[in-house]
Amino acid sequence: MIDTSTVNFEDTKTAFEWRNDNELKQTYALFAMMHSPALVKVGTTTLNLAFKLNLPIKGIVKKTLFKQFCGGETIEDSNDTIATLGNYNIGSILDYSVEGAQNDKSFDTTEAEIIETIKKASKDKNVPFSVFKLTGIAAVSLLEKVHAGEILSGEEEAQWAKVVKRVENLCQTAYDHDVRIFIDAEETWMQGPVDQLAYDMMVKYNKEKAIVYNTYQMYLHSKLGQLKSDLAKAQMEGFILGVKLVRGAYMEKEGERAKKMNYPTPVQHTKEATDRDFDKALEFIMENHKHFALCSGSHNEKSNQLLVDLMNRYNVSDNNPNFFFAQLFGMSDHISFNLSKAGFNVAKYLPYGPVKEALPYLFRRAEENTSVAGQAGRELTLVSNEIKRRKK
């Protein structure tokens, strides 16, 4: 039996075994660029302009940023990546990353695409979850009004009924195919209806096992309390609380909006406070692990090690299907591959979609690697260490 008490996140041989020398050099070059905020700003601005002018740059983007962070342009196109990750016992969470369009046609298209990911997951053991965002199937303005408790017009009532029907259809399809599905988080000013719909779906579909998971962003100071109160409600209603735990994605937008509109920021005041609440949430979940299904989405080595330690402490087997670790594709392979080697359930968020439509996602990844303290630098060091190791 493998000793899982400490997972070696410095083991670059395991982390990058799936990458050949050329791919490793490309990865190094990409993270070297992302290490410079100025280069990222110029690069994203230039790419945006080039696409607007219909310049022939799709091939360049597809071979660089897109290749690093996305699986392909379609589900079928992503199959090679899914199979490659699967060879290392790492699952893929197919994430349809098309953003922007806000009309019924685009919402129906997105719903149909997510159903295809559910069907794919039901047939492929290497796809353990499906995922959707409410803003992919509902108008932002409508979510904001529902969140604020404003009275809806007759037309808006009809639109909201369609949104609820789409969510129910996705969760029912997931239930029918025995596939677990994440509902991703939104900004706080439209998160209320997301939480309510996720809760309603869990009441309906999580009686025997976890099918539906809600997302908790721990950079918000209210989320630890919400997690605890949600467990109390889940125990009363008799369902398993499905939790995708993340630090969060909208910190800067949240702070700017709070300042602009003069209300108290919902965001933790320090990075340390976010880390503290994330780890406290892990501890709370594991103390009550019989009532939870957890996917811990973290690129933080200490938090991943903490969950390993907690699973050992509470005698939760490393391959218990209710407990997963997850990272984004193209990032933190030293965490994903070393956890998988130690026997834990690991999955990568694998975005896919047409290159042009995936640009907002790709730009966020580039900016995130620049802004998150030490992220690009850490990736650079690890890749560099592996390149040096291979030369010995």
N, C-alpha and C positions, 0 to 999 in steps of 0.2 A: 504493500500500500504506500502511495506517495505521501510524504510528509507535507501537509498543507498549512502547517502552523505559520510558516513564512513563505510567501511567494516571492521569487527573485525577479523584481522588476528591472534589474540591471542586465538580465540575460538577453543580450542583443541577438545572439545566434538563434534563439527560439523566436524572438520578436520578428525577425526579418528573414527567416528561412524561406518564406514564400515569395520573396522578392529576389530577382536576379541582379547581377551587378549593375547593369544599365538602368534598371528601374530604381535601384537604390541611389544612383547618382542623380537621376531626375528628381527623386524625392528630396535629396539634399539641396539641389538648386532651387526647388520651389520654396522650401522652408527658409532658405537663405534670403530669398526675396521677401517673404512674409515677415522676416525679422526686422524689416525696415518699414515703419509706418508711412514714410514719404513715398517709397516705391509702391506700396499697396494702394495708396490714394491715387497716384498717377496712373497706375495700371488699371484699376477698376474704372476710373473716369474715361480712360482711353478706350477700353473694351466696350463700355456702354455706348460711347459715341460711334465706334466702328460698326456695332450692330445696327444702330439707328440709321447709319448711312449705307447699310447693306454691303459693307466691305467684306471681301472673302477671307474672314479670319476664323470661321467656325472650326476648321481643321486644327489650327494652332491651339485654340481653347480646349478642343476635345482631347488633344494629346498631352495637355498640361494640367490645368486646374480641374477640368472635368474628369480626367482619368484618375486623378488623385482622390477626389472626393465623391464620385458618382459611380454607379454600377454599369450604367448604359442609358440609352435613350428610351428603351422599352423593357418590359419584364423579360421578354425573350433575349434581348440584347444583354441583359444582366446575368443570364444563366451561367456563363463561364466564371464570373466572379463569385456567384453563389456556390458553385461547385468547388472552386478553389478554396474558399473559406471553409466550406464543409469538410474538406480533406483534413483540416486542422481542428475539427469539431467546434467550429465557430459558426453560429447561425447568422442569417441575414434578415433584417427587418426592412422589407421593401417600402420605401417612403416616396410616394409620388410627389415630386418637388416642384410641380408647376404652380406658379403663384400669379396673382394680379387680377385676372378677369373676374368680374362681379355681376354675373347675370345667370338666369335660369339654365341657359344652354351649357355654360361652363360648369355650373354646379352639378347638373345631371351627368356631364362627361366625367367629372371627378368622382362622383358616386359610383359610376359604372367601372371606372378604373380601380377604385379601392376594392370593389367586389371581385375583380380579377386577381388582386393580390391575395384576397382571402381564399379564393379557389386554388391559387398557386400554393399557398401555405398548407392547405388541406392535403395536397398531393406530394409535397416535398418536405422531408424531415429537416432539411437545412433552412427552412423558413419558419421559425417558431412563433412569430407574431405578425399581425397586420397593424396599420396605424392610420389615423386620419386627423385632420385639423378641422374644426368647425368653420373657420374662415374659408375653407376649400369648398364648402357646400352651403354657405349662408353669407348674406351681405353683411359687411362690417357695420354699416349704419343701423341695420336691423338688430344685430347683436348688442350694439351700444344702447339702443332704445329699450330693449328687453332688460338689459342689465340695470339700467337706470330706473326701471319701473314705470316708464312713460306709457301713456295710453296709446295703443296702436290704432291706426286707421283700419278700415275694412280690408283694404288691399294688403296692408302689412300683416293683419291677422291671417290672411290666406297664405302669405309668404312664410310666416312663422310655422303654420301648420305643415307646409311642405318641408321645412327644415327638420321638424320633429319626426316627420315620416321618413326622411332620408336617414336620420340617425337610427331610428328603430329598424329600418331595413338593413342597415349595415351591421348592427349588433345582432339582429335575428339571423342574418346570413352567417355571421361568425359563429353563433351558437349552433346553427344547423350543421355547420362544417367542422365543429369542435376546434375552432381556431381562436386564439386569444387576440384581443384587439385593444390597442392603446388609443385613448382620446387625448391628443396633445393640448398643451396649455396655450392660452392667448394672453394678451395684455390685461391688466387688472380691470380696466374700464369696460371689458366685455366678457370677463371670466365667469361672472355669476351664472348665466344660462348654461355655460359649459359644465360647471360643477353640478348644476341641478340635473341636466340631462344625463351626465355620467352616473350620478347617484341613482336616478330612476332606472337606468339600464342595468346597473349592478343589482338592484333590488330584484329585477326581473330575471336576470340571466346568471347570477353568481351564487345561486343557492347550493348547488352540488360542488362546483369548482369555479375558479376564477376564469371568466371569459372577458369581461370588460375591465379595463384599468383606467383610472383617472391620473392626471399628472400633477405633481406637487412641486412648485418652484420654490426652493428654500431661500432664495435671496429676498423673498417677501417675509417680513417679520410675523405675519399672521398665520403662516402655513403650518408651523409645528402645532399650534393650538387647534387648527382645523383638522389636522391628521388625527389628533386625540379624540376630538368630538365626533369625527366621522367613524372611528372605530366603535365608540359607544353606540352610535345609531345602527351600525352594521350588526352589532351583537344583538340589539333589540329586534331588528328586522330579520335576523337569521341569514345573513349572506357573508361571503368572503370579500374582504376589502382588497380590490386590485389596485396596486400603487406603482406608478412609475415615478421614481424619486430623482430629481435633477436639481442642480443649483439654479439654472434659469437662463433665459435668453434675451430678455428685454430690459435689462437694468438701466441703460442710458436713457432709453425712451421714457421709462417710468419716471425717472428723476426729473427729466426736462419737463414733462407734462405737469408733474406736481408743482414745480416751481412756477411755470407759466400760468397755471390756473389757481395757484395759491392755496393748495391743500397739503396736509402732511404727507410726506413721501411714504409710500408703502414698502419701500426698499430698506433692507438692513443698512445701517450706517457704516459698517465696515465689512471687508472681506472676511475677517476673522469671525464675525457674527454669523455670516452665511455658512461658513465651514462648521461652526459650532452647532447650528441648528440642523444642518444636514446630518452630522454625526449623531446628534441626539435623536433624530428621526430614525436612523438606522437602529439605534439602541432600543428605542420604543417598539419598533416593528419586531425586532428579534425577541424581545421580552414577551411579546404576544404573538409569536410567529404562527401559531395554529389558526389564527384568525385572518392572516394576511397572505397575499401573493405579491411578491416584490420583484420589480426590475430596477436595479440601482444603476442609473445612468451617470457615470462619473469618470472624469479624466484625472482625478486626484488620487495619487498613489496611497496616501494615508487613509483616505476613506475606503478605498478598495481593500486595503489590508485590515482595516477595522471590521469590515463585513466578514472577511475570512475568519478573523478571530471570534466574532460573535457567533458565526455558524458553528464553529468548533465548540464554543462555550455552551451553546444550547443544544448540542448534539443533533444539529440539522445536517443531513448528509450533503456532501458537496454537489451531488447530482440531483438533489430534490427539485422536481419540475416547477415548484412554486417560487424558486429563488434564482434570479438571473442577474448577471453583470452585463452592462452594455456600454459601448463607446461608439463614436461616429466613425464611419469608414474613412480611412485616410489619416486617422489620428490615433495616437496612443496605442500602437501595436504592441509596445512593450508591456502594456497592461493586459490587453485582450489575449494575446497569444500565450503569455506566461500563466494567466489564470486558467485558460483552457488546458494547457499542458498539466496543470496541477489537478485537473479533474472537475473544475467548476463549469456551470452553464454560462456560456458567453455568447453574446450576439452583437453584431455591428449594425447600426442604422445605415442602410444602403439606399441613398436617394437615387432616383432615376427620373428621366423625362427628357424632352428635346433640349438640346444645348442652350438655345436662346432663352427658353422659358426657365431653365435652371440657373440662369445668371444671378438672380437675387440671392439664391441659396449659396452659390459659390462665393459671391462677394462677402456674405456674412461669415463664411468659414475663413476667408482670407483676413477679414478685419478682426475676427475673434482670435486668430492665432497671433495677430499683432498686439491686440489689447489685453488679452488674458496674460497676467504676469508670468513671464518666463515660458509660455507655451511653445512658441516657435523655437526659442533657444533650447528648450529641453529636447524637442524633436531633433533639432540640428545635432546636438551633442550625441544623442543615441545613434543616429544614422552614421555620423562621423566615426563613432567607436566601432560600429559594425564594419564599415569600409576598411578601417585600419586592421581589424581582427582578421578579415578575409585576406589581407595582403601578407599576413605573417606566414 
